[in-house]
Amino acid sequence: MAPVVRELAKYPDLITPLVTVTAQHREMLDQVLQLFSIKPDYDLDIMSKRQTLFDITGKALQGLNEVFIKERPDIVLVHGDTTTTFVGALASFYHQITVGHVEAGLRTGDKYSPFPEEMNRKLTGALTDIHFAPTMSSRQNLLTEAVQQDKIFVTGNTVIDALIATVDENYSFSGSIANIDFKSKRVVLITTHRRENLGERMRHVYQALRDIVNEFDDVEVVFPVHKNPRVRVAVEAELGGLERVHLIDPLDYQPFANLLARSYLVLTDSGGIQEEAPALGKPVLVLRDTTERPEAIGAGTVKLIGTDRERVYAETKALLTSKEQYKSMAAACNPYGDGLAAKRIVEYILWKYGLAGKVPAGYECTIG
């Protein structure tokens, strides 16, 4: 959402943007606010140790209720698929405030995959008045759910706006990855955190990675390990102490974006990376059975491989040994945007409220 906040600030005579954060994940939030020089007008600071979805939902709903009573905004913009997103839309509905959903229309068709994100975005969609869909596929998902065509506007994804603004070829890393020679080593970046992958599924992935490192001397693995204790225990058991495997704390957005830009390939169960990697021409092996981002699969830069040990090993090895297969995935095709999504969103809002003369053109991208 940071690029949208920045874009809104360009129209002080027409728009009064009020930034509200729940801080359902304090550390991840703070580093982004600092990077993009955003100071929230309201910080609900709801995060607590061992918080549950019930904790997040209840605290966020009550906190946003108080903000909306005080401010009575004309429109509330929520982003993506977090519990905060759904609660923001619900609180807005209770106050009869217009909801604009940024990154609307992503679907897997399985309400438990990913959990709880799939239902968060579907429930948000049911409460949304303006759907800012990142792609034509997302738009089609919404049309299939009987959303009126004139309530959908295709923008590209703001994640690409943020990524382009953050990647710097002269960026200097710190910590354990500062000494990696990205020119002579092939860096495999891995991230895992999905609830549905906890347990044996994750262990199978880590075992496959161990096999890869043992086989390829020029491969370095960088693994920003999620702070979920169940993830950390499994990672340490399977990969701890292994040469050329760097188990590090989660990175702030800026170093992570630059690490992504310099990596050879990516293994992840994350959603956003499936969009960011195509913008940088990086092959991605998705450690899931479903994805709400089929455009990257269609573009050929992402492959859905699940978590089976033999499959993860085979697919990773193929990209490390076959130049043709690597090139076919690395070929830059970006179905997710051109870095102007935030501009389109704000221009649409200005038009919608009679502050601009014409509706802006939506984003179009043809794959193939």
C-alpha positions as CSV (number, residue, x, y, z in Angstrom):
1,M,0.0,0.0,0.0
2,A,3.0,2.3,0.4
3,P,3.0,3.5,-3.2
4,V,-0.7,4.3,-2.9
5,V,0.0,6.4,0.2
6,R,2.7,8.3,-1.6
7,E,0.6,8.9,-4.6
8,L,-2.4,10.2,-2.5
9,A,0.0,12.7,-0.9
10,K,0.6,14.3,-4.3
11,Y,-3.0,15.9,-4.2
12,P,-3.1,17.8,-0.9
13,D,-5.7,20.2,-2.2
14,L,-8.1,17.4,-3.3
15,I,-7.4,14.5,-0.9
16,T,-6.8,14.1,2.8
17,P,-5.2,10.7,3.2
18,L,-5.3,9.2,6.7
19,V,-3.0,6.2,7.2
20,T,-4.2,3.6,9.8
21,V,-2.2,0.5,10.7
22,T,-3.3,-2.3,13.0
23,A,0.3,-3.6,13.4
24,Q,-0.9,-7.2,13.4
25,H,2.7,-7.9,12.6
26,R,4.7,-5.2,14.3
27,E,8.2,-5.8,13.0
28,M,7.3,-6.4,9.4
29,L,5.2,-3.2,9.4
30,D,7.8,-0.9,11.1
31,Q,10.6,-1.5,8.6
32,V,8.3,-0.8,5.7
33,L,7.0,2.4,7.2
34,Q,10.6,3.5,7.8
35,L,11.7,2.6,4.3
36,F,8.9,4.6,2.6
37,S,8.9,7.4,5.2
38,I,5.3,6.9,6.1
39,K,4.0,8.0,9.5
40,P,0.6,6.5,10.4
41,D,-2.1,8.8,11.6
42,Y,-3.4,6.0,13.7
43,D,-1.4,3.0,15.0
44,L,-3.6,0.4,16.8
45,D,-0.6,-1.6,17.9
46,I,-2.6,-4.8,18.4
47,M,0.1,-7.4,18.1
48,S,0.6,-9.7,21.1
49,K,2.6,-12.9,21.8
50,R,1.1,-16.1,20.5
51,Q,-1.8,-14.1,19.0
52,T,-4.6,-16.0,17.3
53,L,-6.9,-15.1,14.4
54,F,-9.6,-14.4,17.0
55,D,-7.3,-11.9,18.8
56,I,-6.4,-10.1,15.6
57,T,-10.0,-9.9,14.4
58,G,-11.5,-8.6,17.7
59,K,-8.8,-6.0,18.4
60,A,-8.6,-4.7,14.9
61,L,-12.4,-4.4,14.6
62,Q,-12.7,-2.4,17.9
63,G,-9.8,-0.2,17.0
64,L,-11.0,0.7,13.5
65,N,-14.5,1.3,14.9
66,E,-13.1,4.1,17.1
67,V,-11.0,5.6,14.2
68,F,-14.1,5.6,11.9
69,I,-16.3,7.2,14.5
70,K,-13.8,10.0,14.8
71,E,-12.8,10.6,11.2
72,R,-15.9,9.5,9.1
73,P,-13.8,8.9,5.9
74,D,-15.4,9.1,2.5
75,I,-13.6,5.9,1.4
76,V,-11.5,3.3,3.1
77,L,-8.8,1.5,1.1
78,V,-7.8,-2.0,2.2
79,H,-5.1,-4.1,0.7
80,G,-4.6,-7.8,-0.1
81,D,-5.7,-10.7,2.0
82,T,-4.7,-10.3,5.6
83,T,-7.1,-10.5,8.5
84,T,-6.6,-6.7,8.9
85,T,-7.9,-6.4,5.3
86,F,-11.1,-8.3,6.0
87,V,-11.7,-6.5,9.3
88,G,-11.1,-3.1,7.6
89,A,-13.8,-3.9,5.1
90,L,-16.1,-5.2,7.7
91,A,-15.7,-2.1,10.0
92,S,-16.3,0.1,6.9
93,F,-19.5,-1.8,6.1
94,Y,-20.8,-1.4,9.6
95,H,-20.3,2.4,9.3
96,Q,-21.6,2.4,5.7
97,I,-18.4,3.7,4.3
98,T,-17.3,3.0,0.7
99,V,-14.6,0.2,0.5
100,G,-11.9,0.1,-2.1
101,H,-10.0,-3.2,-2.3
102,V,-6.5,-2.9,-3.6
103,E,-5.3,-6.2,-5.1
104,A,-8.8,-7.5,-5.5
105,G,-9.9,-10.8,-7.1
106,L,-7.2,-13.2,-6.3
107,R,-8.6,-16.7,-5.9
108,T,-7.4,-20.4,-5.5
109,G,-10.9,-21.8,-5.2
110,D,-10.0,-23.6,-2.0
111,K,-11.1,-21.8,1.2
112,Y,-8.3,-23.5,3.2
113,S,-5.5,-22.9,0.7
114,P,-4.0,-20.5,1.7
115,F,-5.5,-20.3,5.1
116,P,-6.9,-17.8,6.2
117,E,-6.0,-15.6,3.2
118,E,-8.4,-17.1,0.7
119,M,-11.5,-16.4,2.8
120,N,-10.1,-13.0,3.9
121,R,-10.0,-11.8,0.3
122,K,-13.4,-13.4,-0.6
123,L,-15.1,-11.9,2.4
124,T,-13.5,-8.6,1.7
125,G,-14.7,-8.8,-1.9
126,A,-18.3,-9.3,-0.8
127,L,-18.0,-6.0,1.2
128,T,-16.1,-4.0,-1.5
129,D,-17.6,-1.2,-3.6
130,I,-14.6,-0.6,-5.9
131,H,-12.4,-3.6,-6.8
132,F,-8.9,-2.5,-7.9
133,A,-7.9,-5.8,-9.6
134,P,-4.2,-6.2,-10.4
135,T,-4.7,-8.4,-13.6
136,M,-7.3,-9.4,-16.1
137,S,-7.5,-12.8,-14.5
138,S,-8.4,-11.2,-11.2
139,R,-11.0,-9.2,-13.0
140,Q,-12.5,-12.4,-14.5
141,N,-12.6,-14.0,-11.1
142,L,-14.7,-11.1,-9.8
143,L,-17.0,-11.2,-12.8
144,T,-17.5,-14.9,-12.3
145,E,-18.6,-14.1,-8.7
146,A,-21.2,-11.7,-10.2
147,V,-19.4,-8.5,-9.3
148,Q,-20.7,-5.7,-11.6
149,Q,-18.3,-4.8,-14.4
150,D,-18.4,-1.1,-13.6
151,K,-17.1,-1.8,-10.1
152,I,-13.9,-3.3,-11.3
153,F,-10.8,-1.4,-12.4
154,V,-7.6,-3.2,-13.6
155,T,-4.5,-1.4,-12.3
156,G,-1.5,-3.7,-12.2
157,N,-0.2,-4.6,-8.8
158,T,1.3,-2.0,-6.4
159,V,3.8,-4.5,-5.3
160,I,5.7,-3.9,-8.6
161,D,5.6,-0.2,-7.9
162,A,7.2,-0.7,-4.5
163,L,9.7,-3.2,-5.9
164,I,10.9,-1.0,-8.7
165,A,11.4,1.9,-6.3
166,T,13.4,-0.3,-3.9
167,V,15.9,-2.4,-6.0
168,D,19.3,-0.8,-6.3
169,E,22.2,-2.4,-8.2
170,N,24.6,-0.8,-5.8
171,Y,22.9,-2.0,-2.6
172,S,25.3,-3.3,0.0
173,F,24.3,-6.3,2.2
174,S,25.2,-6.8,5.8
175,G,25.4,-9.8,8.1
176,S,26.1,-13.3,7.0
177,I,25.2,-12.8,3.4
178,A,27.5,-9.7,3.0
179,N,30.4,-11.9,1.8
180,I,28.5,-14.0,-0.7
181,D,29.9,-13.6,-4.2
182,F,26.8,-13.3,-6.3
183,K,28.8,-13.5,-9.5
184,S,30.5,-16.8,-8.8
185,K,27.8,-18.5,-6.7
186,R,24.2,-19.3,-7.6
187,V,22.1,-18.2,-4.8
188,V,18.9,-20.1,-4.1
189,L,16.5,-18.0,-2.0
190,I,13.9,-19.8,0.0
191,T,11.0,-18.6,2.1
192,T,8.3,-20.7,3.8
193,H,5.5,-19.7,6.2
194,R,2.1,-21.0,5.1
195,R,0.1,-22.6,7.8
196,E,-1.0,-25.4,5.6
197,N,2.7,-26.4,5.0
198,L,3.6,-26.7,8.7
199,G,4.9,-30.1,9.8
200,E,6.1,-32.8,7.5
201,R,5.4,-30.9,4.3
202,M,8.0,-28.3,5.3
203,R,10.5,-30.9,6.4
204,H,10.3,-32.6,3.0
205,V,11.2,-29.3,1.3
206,Y,14.2,-28.7,3.6
207,Q,15.4,-32.3,3.0
208,A,15.3,-31.7,-0.7
209,L,17.3,-28.5,-0.3
210,R,19.9,-30.4,1.7
211,D,20.2,-32.8,-1.1
212,I,20.7,-30.0,-3.6
213,V,23.4,-28.3,-1.5
214,N,25.3,-31.5,-1.1
215,E,25.2,-32.1,-4.9
216,F,26.1,-28.6,-6.2
217,D,29.2,-26.9,-4.9
218,D,28.4,-23.6,-6.5
219,V,25.0,-23.2,-4.8
220,E,24.5,-21.0,-1.8
221,V,21.1,-21.1,0.0
222,V,19.8,-18.0,1.8
223,F,16.9,-18.7,4.0
224,P,15.2,-15.9,5.9
225,V,13.5,-18.0,8.5
226,H,10.0,-17.1,9.6
227,K,9.7,-16.4,13.3
228,N,7.0,-19.0,13.8
229,P,8.6,-21.5,16.3
230,R,7.2,-24.5,14.4
231,V,9.0,-23.3,11.3
232,R,12.3,-22.6,13.1
233,V,12.4,-26.0,14.8
234,A,12.0,-27.8,11.5
235,V,14.5,-25.6,9.7
236,E,17.1,-26.1,12.4
237,A,16.6,-29.8,12.5
238,E,17.0,-30.3,8.7
239,L,19.4,-27.5,7.6
240,G,21.1,-26.3,10.8
241,G,24.9,-26.2,10.6
242,L,25.0,-27.1,6.8
243,E,27.8,-25.5,4.8
244,R,26.6,-22.9,2.3
245,V,23.2,-22.6,3.9
246,H,22.6,-19.3,5.6
247,L,19.7,-19.4,8.1
248,I,19.0,-15.7,8.8
249,D,16.3,-13.7,10.5
250,P,13.6,-12.3,8.3
251,L,14.9,-9.4,6.2
252,D,13.5,-6.0,6.0
253,Y,11.8,-5.2,2.7
254,Q,14.7,-3.3,1.2
255,P,17.4,-5.9,1.7
256,F,15.0,-8.7,0.8
257,A,14.0,-7.0,-2.5
258,N,17.7,-6.5,-3.4
259,L,18.5,-10.1,-2.4
260,L,15.6,-11.3,-4.7
261,A,17.1,-9.2,-7.5
262,R,20.5,-11.0,-7.2
263,S,19.3,-14.5,-6.6
264,Y,19.5,-17.2,-9.2
265,L,16.2,-18.8,-8.4
266,V,13.5,-18.8,-5.7
267,L,11.6,-21.5,-3.8
268,T,8.7,-20.1,-1.8
269,D,5.2,-20.6,-0.6
270,S,4.6,-16.9,-0.5
271,G,2.1,-15.1,-2.6
272,G,3.8,-11.8,-3.3
273,I,7.1,-13.2,-4.5
274,Q,5.2,-14.9,-7.3
275,E,4.6,-11.4,-8.6
276,E,7.9,-9.7,-7.7
277,A,10.1,-12.4,-9.3
278,P,8.6,-12.1,-12.8
279,A,9.4,-8.4,-12.6
280,L,13.0,-9.3,-12.1
281,G,13.2,-12.3,-14.4
282,K,13.7,-14.8,-11.6
283,P,12.3,-18.4,-11.9
284,V,10.1,-19.3,-9.0
285,L,9.2,-22.8,-7.7
286,V,6.1,-22.5,-5.7
287,L,5.9,-24.8,-2.7
288,R,2.1,-25.1,-2.8
289,D,-0.6,-27.2,-4.4
290,T,-2.6,-24.2,-5.4
291,T,-2.0,-20.6,-6.3
292,E,-4.1,-17.5,-6.6
293,R,-1.7,-16.0,-9.1
294,P,-2.1,-18.1,-12.3
295,E,-0.8,-15.3,-14.5
296,A,2.9,-16.1,-13.6
297,I,2.3,-19.8,-14.4
298,G,0.9,-18.7,-17.8
299,A,3.8,-16.4,-18.3
300,G,6.2,-19.3,-17.6
301,T,8.2,-17.7,-14.8
302,V,6.5,-19.6,-12.0
303,K,6.0,-23.4,-11.5
304,L,3.7,-25.0,-9.0
305,I,5.5,-28.0,-7.5
306,G,4.0,-28.7,-4.1
307,T,6.2,-30.0,-1.2
308,D,7.1,-33.6,-2.1
309,R,10.8,-34.2,-1.4
310,E,11.6,-35.9,-4.7
311,R,9.6,-33.4,-6.7
312,V,11.2,-30.4,-5.0
313,Y,14.6,-31.9,-5.6
314,A,14.0,-32.8,-9.2
315,E,12.5,-29.4,-10.2
316,T,15.3,-27.5,-8.5
317,K,18.0,-29.6,-10.0
318,A,16.5,-29.1,-13.5
319,L,16.8,-25.4,-13.2
320,L,20.4,-25.7,-12.0
321,T,21.4,-28.1,-14.8
322,S,19.3,-27.1,-17.9
323,K,20.2,-23.7,-19.3
324,E,17.2,-24.0,-21.7
325,Q,14.7,-24.6,-18.9
326,Y,16.2,-21.8,-16.8
327,K,16.1,-19.3,-19.7
328,S,12.5,-20.2,-20.5
329,M,11.4,-19.3,-17.0
330,A,13.8,-16.4,-16.5
331,A,12.6,-14.6,-19.7
332,A,11.2,-11.3,-18.4
333,C,7.5,-11.3,-18.7
334,N,5.6,-9.3,-16.2
335,P,1.8,-9.9,-16.1
336,Y,1.5,-8.0,-12.8
337,G,2.2,-4.5,-13.7
338,D,4.5,-1.7,-15.0
339,G,5.1,0.3,-11.8
340,L,2.1,2.7,-12.4
341,A,-0.6,0.9,-10.4
342,A,-0.8,3.4,-7.6
343,K,-1.1,6.2,-10.1
344,R,-4.0,4.5,-11.8
345,I,-5.7,3.8,-8.4
346,V,-5.5,7.5,-7.3
347,E,-6.6,8.8,-10.7
348,Y,-9.6,6.5,-10.6
349,I,-10.6,7.8,-7.1
350,L,-10.2,11.4,-8.3
351,W,-12.5,10.6,-11.2
352,K,-15.0,8.6,-9.1
353,Y,-15.4,11.6,-6.8
354,G,-15.7,14.2,-9.5
355,L,-12.2,15.6,-9.0
356,A,-10.9,14.6,-12.4
357,G,-12.4,14.9,-15.9
358,K,-12.2,11.4,-17.2
359,V,-11.7,7.8,-16.1
360,P,-8.1,6.6,-16.5
361,A,-7.1,3.7,-18.8
362,G,-6.7,0.4,-17.0
363,Y,-3.7,-1.8,-17.2
364,E,-3.4,-4.4,-20.0
365,C,-0.7,-7.1,-20.4
366,T,-0.7,-9.8,-23.1
367,I,1.2,-13.0,-22.2
368,G,2.9,-14.8,-25.0
